[in-house]
Amino acid sequence: MAVRYSMTDAFNVLLENNDQEAMDDIFRRYGGVARKMLRAICSSNDPETIKEVIELVPEYVSMQKVNKIHRELIEGADPDDEEVEEEEPKAKPAPKAKRQATKAKAKPEPVEEVDDDEDEDEEAGPYDGKNARELFELCKERGIKTQPRKRATTYKKLLEDWDAKHAGEPDVEEEEDDDEDWDI
């Protein structure tokens, strides 16, 4: 059965360096935090001072909690951390921050198309630059029967066909302007 290590217990195991099985367990389960503790022990001229600081951490702050926070804080893990994660059981879900980072890596970046032809820009229609929802609203305003949630090109074609059929007819807005000419 796995031992729940407090910060103090794990630090003492790493400091004493005499229980290889416990050290392997700590590095396997809490790789990032254990490496940082070991670096602090090795780089310090006085590891007992570090031990005193670690002993100030309350017992309820376990290595598991610290390791979870450590994983959430770092976005780009060390290559050594990835090896440790591969050794952990696969049934254990990855931390939320790690899952989001994986999702972000999986999405391809959108490629922007650049038009080099200036002639196409001059011939731009009145519906260019509008999204599908805006084009759908225009269809509804003109009484064009269509289904929602179609591509913008579908609505654009319907609107262009409608414009071609009704090219000679006066707009509704022009008729409303005639109201100003009335003498009351």
BELMO-V935772 format. One line per field, one symbol per residue. ss: DSSP state (2 for helix, 1 for strand, 0 for the rest). phi: phi as a letter, one per 30 degrees, with the letter a starting at -180 (. if undefined). psi: psi as a letter, one per 40 degrees, with the letter a starting at -180 (. if undefined). A space follows every 10 residues. Layout:
# BELMO-V935772
ss: ???
phi: ???
psi: ???
This chain:
# BELMO-V935772
ss: 0000012222 2222220002 2222222220 2222222222 2220002222 2222200000 0122222222 2220000022 2222222000 0000022222 2222220000 0000000222 2200000000 0222222222 2000000000 0222222222 2222200000 0222222222 2000
phi: .dcdddeddd ddddddhbcd dddddddddb eddddddddd dddddbdddd dddddddddd ddddddddde dddcccdded dddddddded dddddedddd dddddddddd cdccdddddd ddcdddcdic dddddddddd dciddacdic dddddddddd dddddcdcdd dddddddddd ddcc
psi: iihhhidddd ddddddfegd dddddddddf dddddddddd ddeiegeddd ddddeehide gidddddddd dddhdhiidd dddddddiid dhiiiddddd ddddddhihi hhhhhehddd ddehieeiei iddddddddd deehhiiifi iddddddddd dddddfdeii iddddddedd eih.
